[in-house]
Amino acid sequence: MHYPSIQTNVATTLLRRAATNPDRTAVIFEDQQITYNELADRVRKQANLFKEHGICMGDRVGFLGFNQPAFLETMYAANAIGAIFVPLNFRLTAQELIFIINDAGIHSLVVDDASLSVVDPVREQFCCHHFYSAESTFDGWHSLVNERAKREPLAQEVTMTQHDVAVIMYTSGTTGLPKGAMLTHGNLMWNNINAHFAFGQSRDDVVLTVAPLFHIGGLNVLTLHTITLGGTLLLIRAFDPGQVLGFIEQHKVALMFGAPAMFNFMAQHPDFEATSFDSVKTFICGAAPPPESLLTLYAERGVDFCQGYGLTETAPFATFLTPEFALSKLGSAGQAPMYTEVRIVDNDNAEVGAEVRGEICIKGPNIMKGYWNRPEATAEAIDREGWFHSGDVGYKDDEGFVFICDRLKDMVISGGENVYPAEVESVLFKHEAIAEVAVIGMPDEKWGEAVTAVAALHKGKTLELEELRAFAETQLARYKLPLRLHIVDELPRNPAGKVLKFKLKEDFA
């Protein structure tokens, strides 16, 4: 399939929208209602601030913090001058941040109040030239709000092509070291086009964004598309099920993206039964398929689900399962969207037929440019024909619906967060009591999958779960910490010495 090469800049979509619909509400956040004209003015002034502080085309600008307007303002401002935006997971430890920030070579970093205490003690270990506080004034930091207000607006944003990098979004790697997926301006735009055909979103829709913006799902399932359309974005700092239910009714929310665990928490909240969902067109669910019981529960309240499968590297959509197939194709990840192709291949990279399992591969203008400074990893992930190899095992039925069976890369999805066992194992192995350890994902009603450690101990040693979590919590984000611990005499291995994780899953099912 041929895709036209076009000039585009993510920032331009906002700035043009402000020119045509200046007085429409762009973002609702806490007690703020920000119009498109106000948002564009902040972005233009912040872009000029960045420019005056020496940020040039291709430089990286990071943001660390919860969902808030400053996240979007920083992204659009960076893109407006041709810089690359790097969103950072606020759940990461200082040591994890040190690696990512230096790996990306972040020129300037914007940090919110909640994360200042993590960053400030170690900022001398960062490669950054400038540090900005996103909210309050803080000694030794540039005040983003105050310094931005003193600048003149940027006269004209930089013209970019669809092949220029807009965002570097880090994903955990199977080796334990995160990799930065380079997403271009075109990747983000084409994904939004695909999503538009699937959801039928209009500019009159109020869209609730509560999934973390540092994740591709939070950022590019609905959020950026809403701004492009000129719709209203209801931005929530962090997920609270009761607050979300109240806002859905109060603001007449039409669309929301979330992980199954989020929708489950909402359904378990005491306010669920009394909440009106009359305004809701659909909920979009990602990270893992929602169980039939959850679909049925929401269906009884008149709410349909559109399910999606994808990865950071696919910006994110690879497949959609629209509401009309939610039950008839239960368990399916859906079909490829309009401008994306999906195929299943064997070990020789040859496409297989219906019902035959193989690796899921994706191709289209939404596929990342590659991994930042990782040419070998890029070559391994994207073949010469442009197919991205997901590392997921699945099959297509005779109607072309994709079903995901397993993960080649052993990834665990817990509460919508991707956890890679190799990274966790490398930390747990350092505990003095552990002789060998394997990390697997086990089914969990609350989190989807529970990070589970299976360990063999040194002779005479004992180990409890809370002790293990306390040991690892300074080195791993909390969502990566084991929720379960099983002690065994030894780990099952094949003749080559590889741990048989499928056997562990069977033993502890």
ZIMO-V51593 format. One record per pair of residues at least 6 apart in sequence whose ideal C-beta (glycine too) atoms are under 7 Angstrom apart, sorted by the first residue. I is the first residue (numbers start at 1). J is the second residue. Records with the same first field share a line. If there is no record, write none. Layout:
BEGIN
I = J ; J
END
This chain:
BEGIN
1 = 341
3 = 339 ; 365
5 = 161 ; 162
6 = 162
7 = 159 ; 160 ; 161
8 = 160 ; 162 ; 185 ; 186 ; 189
9 = 79 ; 157 ; 158 ; 159 ; 160 ; 185
10 = 76 ; 79 ; 166 ; 185 ; 188 ; 224
11 = 43 ; 76 ; 79 ; 80 ; 157
12 = 157
13 = 227 ; 228
14 = 39 ; 40 ; 43 ; 76 ; 227
15 = 40 ; 157
17 = 36 ; 227 ; 228 ; 230
18 = 36 ; 37 ; 39 ; 40
21 = 36 ; 230
22 = 35 ; 36 ; 37
23 = 35 ; 37
24 = 35 ; 36 ; 230
25 = 33 ; 35 ; 232
26 = 34 ; 35 ; 36 ; 39 ; 227 ; 232 ; 233
27 = 34 ; 39 ; 69 ; 233 ; 235
28 = 232 ; 234 ; 235 ; 251
29 = 68 ; 69 ; 235
34 = 69
36 = 230
41 = 153
42 = 73 ; 148
43 = 73 ; 76 ; 77 ; 80
44 = 153 ; 154
45 = 148 ; 151 ; 153
46 = 73 ; 74 ; 77 ; 148
47 = 77 ; 80 ; 81 ; 154
48 = 151 ; 152 ; 153 ; 154
49 = 147 ; 148 ; 151
50 = 61 ; 77 ; 78 ; 81 ; 83 ; 108
51 = 81
53 = 108 ; 130
54 = 129
55 = 61 ; 81 ; 83 ; 107 ; 108
57 = 81 ; 82 ; 83 ; 158
58 = 82 ; 83 ; 84
59 = 83 ; 107
60 = 83 ; 84 ; 86 ; 104 ; 105 ; 106 ; 107 ; 168
61 = 74 ; 78 ; 83 ; 85 ; 86 ; 106 ; 107 ; 108
62 = 86 ; 88 ; 101 ; 106 ; 109 ; 110
63 = 71 ; 74 ; 87 ; 88 ; 110
64 = 88 ; 90 ; 109 ; 111 ; 115 ; 119
65 = 71 ; 90 ; 111 ; 112 ; 114 ; 115 ; 134
66 = 90 ; 112 ; 114 ; 237 ; 238
67 = 209 ; 212 ; 213 ; 235 ; 236 ; 237 ; 238
68 = 112 ; 235 ; 237
69 = 235
70 = 110 ; 112 ; 134 ; 144
71 = 213
74 = 85 ; 110
75 = 85
78 = 84 ; 85
79 = 85 ; 166
80 = 154 ; 157 ; 158
81 = 158
82 = 158 ; 160
84 = 165 ; 166 ; 167 ; 168
85 = 166 ; 167
86 = 104 ; 106 ; 168
87 = 169 ; 213 ; 214
88 = 97 ; 100 ; 214
89 = 214 ; 477
90 = 114 ; 115
91 = 477 ; 478 ; 479
92 = 477
93 = 474 ; 475 ; 476 ; 477
94 = 118 ; 122
95 = 475
96 = 477
97 = 119
98 = 122 ; 125 ; 126
100 = 170 ; 178
101 = 109 ; 126 ; 127 ; 128
102 = 126 ; 127
103 = 180
104 = 168 ; 180 ; 372
105 = 127
106 = 127 ; 128
107 = 128 ; 129
108 = 128 ; 129 ; 130 ; 132
109 = 126 ; 128 ; 131
110 = 132 ; 134 ; 144
111 = 119 ; 131 ; 133 ; 134
112 = 134 ; 135
113 = 135 ; 136
116 = 133 ; 138
123 = 131
130 = 142
131 = 141 ; 142
132 = 141 ; 142 ; 144
133 = 141 ; 143 ; 144
134 = 144
137 = 143 ; 146
160 = 185
162 = 184 ; 185 ; 186 ; 189
163 = 184 ; 186
164 = 184 ; 185
165 = 182 ; 184 ; 369
166 = 183 ; 184 ; 185 ; 188
167 = 183
168 = 180 ; 181 ; 182 ; 372
169 = 180 ; 181 ; 183 ; 216 ; 312
170 = 178 ; 179 ; 180
171 = 178 ; 179 ; 181 ; 312 ; 418
172 = 178 ; 418 ; 420 ; 423
173 = 179 ; 420
174 = 409 ; 420 ; 422
175 = 422
176 = 422 ; 423 ; 426
179 = 371 ; 374 ; 377
180 = 371 ; 372
181 = 312 ; 313 ; 368 ; 371
182 = 368 ; 369 ; 370 ; 371 ; 372
183 = 315 ; 368
184 = 369
186 = 365
187 = 315 ; 365 ; 366 ; 368
188 = 220 ; 224 ; 315
190 = 339 ; 364 ; 365 ; 366
191 = 220 ; 315 ; 316 ; 317 ; 366
192 = 224 ; 225 ; 228
193 = 339
194 = 317 ; 337 ; 338 ; 339 ; 340 ; 366
195 = 221 ; 225 ; 317
196 = 225
197 = 337 ; 338
198 = 306 ; 320 ; 322 ; 337
199 = 255 ; 282 ; 284 ; 306
201 = 225 ; 229 ; 255
202 = 229
203 = 229 ; 230 ; 231
205 = 231 ; 254 ; 255
206 = 232 ; 234 ; 251 ; 252 ; 253 ; 254
207 = 222 ; 226 ; 231 ; 233 ; 234 ; 254 ; 255
208 = 234 ; 236 ; 247 ; 248 ; 253 ; 256
209 = 218 ; 222 ; 223 ; 233 ; 234 ; 235 ; 236
210 = 236 ; 239 ; 244 ; 258
211 = 217 ; 218 ; 257 ; 258
212 = 218
213 = 219 ; 223
216 = 312 ; 315 ; 316
217 = 257 ; 286 ; 287 ; 316
220 = 315 ; 316
221 = 257 ; 284 ; 286 ; 308 ; 316
222 = 255 ; 257 ; 284
223 = 233
226 = 233
227 = 233
234 = 247 ; 251 ; 253
236 = 243 ; 244 ; 247
239 = 262
241 = 265 ; 266 ; 269
242 = 269 ; 271
244 = 266
245 = 266 ; 269 ; 271 ; 272 ; 275
247 = 253
248 = 275 ; 277 ; 280
249 = 275 ; 276
252 = 279
253 = 279 ; 280
254 = 279 ; 280 ; 281
255 = 281 ; 282 ; 284
256 = 283
257 = 284 ; 286
258 = 283 ; 285
259 = 286 ; 287 ; 288 ; 415 ; 416
260 = 285 ; 287 ; 288 ; 290 ; 294 ; 448
261 = 415 ; 416 ; 446 ; 447 ; 448
262 = 416
263 = 283 ; 285 ; 290 ; 294
264 = 294
266 = 272
267 = 294 ; 297
277 = 301 ; 302 ; 303
280 = 303
282 = 304 ; 305 ; 306 ; 323
283 = 303 ; 305
284 = 306 ; 308
285 = 305 ; 307
286 = 308
287 = 413 ; 416
288 = 413 ; 448
289 = 307 ; 331
290 = 305 ; 307
292 = 330
295 = 305 ; 326 ; 327
298 = 305
304 = 323 ; 326
305 = 323 ; 326
306 = 320 ; 321 ; 322 ; 323
307 = 321 ; 333 ; 334
308 = 317 ; 319 ; 320
309 = 318 ; 319 ; 333 ; 334 ; 402 ; 404
310 = 316 ; 317 ; 318
311 = 318 ; 390
313 = 367 ; 368 ; 381 ; 388
314 = 362 ; 366 ; 367 ; 388
315 = 366 ; 368
317 = 337 ; 340 ; 366
318 = 340 ; 342 ; 362
319 = 333 ; 334 ; 335 ; 336 ; 342 ; 402
320 = 334 ; 335 ; 337
321 = 329 ; 332 ; 333 ; 334
329 = 401
331 = 403
332 = 401 ; 402 ; 403
333 = 402 ; 403 ; 404
334 = 401 ; 402
335 = 400 ; 401 ; 402
336 = 342
339 = 364 ; 365
340 = 362 ; 364 ; 366
341 = 363 ; 364
342 = 360 ; 362 ; 402
343 = 351 ; 361
344 = 351 ; 352 ; 356 ; 358 ; 359 ; 360 ; 394 ; 395 ; 396
345 = 351 ; 352 ; 358 ; 359 ; 361
346 = 352 ; 358
349 = 383
352 = 358
354 = 396 ; 397 ; 398
355 = 395 ; 397
356 = 395
357 = 393 ; 394 ; 395 ; 405
358 = 393
359 = 389 ; 390 ; 392 ; 393 ; 408
360 = 390 ; 392 ; 394 ; 402
361 = 387 ; 388 ; 389 ; 390
362 = 388 ; 390
363 = 386 ; 387 ; 388
367 = 382 ; 386 ; 388
370 = 378 ; 382
371 = 377 ; 378
381 = 388 ; 389
382 = 388
383 = 389
391 = 407 ; 408 ; 409
392 = 404 ; 407 ; 408
393 = 405 ; 406 ; 408
394 = 402 ; 403 ; 404 ; 405
395 = 403 ; 405
396 = 402
397 = 403
410 = 421 ; 501
411 = 418 ; 419 ; 420
412 = 419 ; 421 ; 441 ; 449 ; 451
413 = 448 ; 449
414 = 447 ; 448 ; 449 ; 450 ; 451 ; 479
415 = 447 ; 448 ; 479
417 = 479
419 = 451 ; 479 ; 480
421 = 439 ; 440
424 = 439 ; 451 ; 476 ; 480
425 = 437 ; 438 ; 439
427 = 472 ; 475 ; 476
428 = 434 ; 437 ; 453 ; 468 ; 472
429 = 437
431 = 468 ; 471
433 = 457 ; 458 ; 461 ; 462 ; 463
434 = 455 ; 457
435 = 456 ; 457 ; 458
436 = 456 ; 491
437 = 453 ; 454 ; 455
438 = 454 ; 491 ; 499 ; 501 ; 504
439 = 451 ; 452 ; 453
440 = 452 ; 454 ; 501 ; 504 ; 505
441 = 449 ; 450 ; 451 ; 452
442 = 449 ; 450 ; 452 ; 484 ; 505 ; 508
443 = 449
444 = 450
450 = 483 ; 484
451 = 480 ; 481 ; 482 ; 483
452 = 482 ; 483 ; 484 ; 486 ; 508
453 = 468 ; 482 ; 485
454 = 486 ; 488 ; 491 ; 504
455 = 463 ; 485 ; 487
456 = 488 ; 489 ; 490 ; 491
457 = 463 ; 487
463 = 487
465 = 482 ; 485
468 = 482 ; 485
469 = 481 ; 482
472 = 481
473 = 481
486 = 508
491 = 499
492 = 499 ; 500 ; 503 ; 504
493 = 499 ; 500
494 = 500
END
